[in-house]
Amino acid sequence: MKEIVAVIGSIVGIQGVLGFVGRTYSDQDWGLLQIWFHPPTPLYIALAVVGGAMALWGEAARKRA
């Protein structure tokens, strides 16, 4: 279970970073989220933070076990 949380967190974090960087530097969303909807820039930042936190939590829990 911890490995799944870490993988999902990594994917969410990467999508958040891609969306933010793409919108900031090229005025176009990058990543897979832009296929289904166009979230605002603060949501991309929140996705990056939440995804990073999930990945760190999953990795830390795996190392503790």
N, C-alpha and C positions, 0 to 999 in steps of 0.2 A: 504494500500500500504506500509506503514512504517513497519508493522509487517512482510510482505513478505520479504522486504529488510533485516530486522534483521535476519530472519530465513535462508535466502539464504546466508547471510554473515557468519552466524554461521557454516553452513555446509561447505562452502568454506574454512573458517579458520580451522576447524577441519581436513579437508582433507589435507590442507597444513602442519599442525603440524604433523599429522600421517605420511605423506610421508617423512618429514624431519627427524623425530625421528626414524622411521623404517630404513631409509637409513643410518643414522648416527650410530645407535647401533646394527643393525643386517645385514647390507649390503643387505637388501631386502625392497622394498617399502611396506608400509602398506596403508590401505584405499582402496577406490574404483577406484581411478584414474589409478592405476597400472593394472587394468583389461583391459582398453582401450589403454593406451599408457604409456611410461616411461619418464616422464619429468625430466630434470636435477634438481639437488638439489637447485640451486638458484631460480628456478621457484616455488618449494615447499615453500621456504621462502617468496617469493612474494605473493603466494596464502594465506599464513597465515596472512600476514600483511594486504592485501586488504580485506580478509574476516573479520578480526577483526575490521577494520575501518568501513566496511559496517554494521556490527552488532552494533557497538557503535553508528553510525549515526542513524540507525533505532530506537534504543532504546531511544536515546536522542530526536529525533523528536516525538516519541510517547509520551514521558513524557511532552514535551512542549505543546502538543495539548490538 
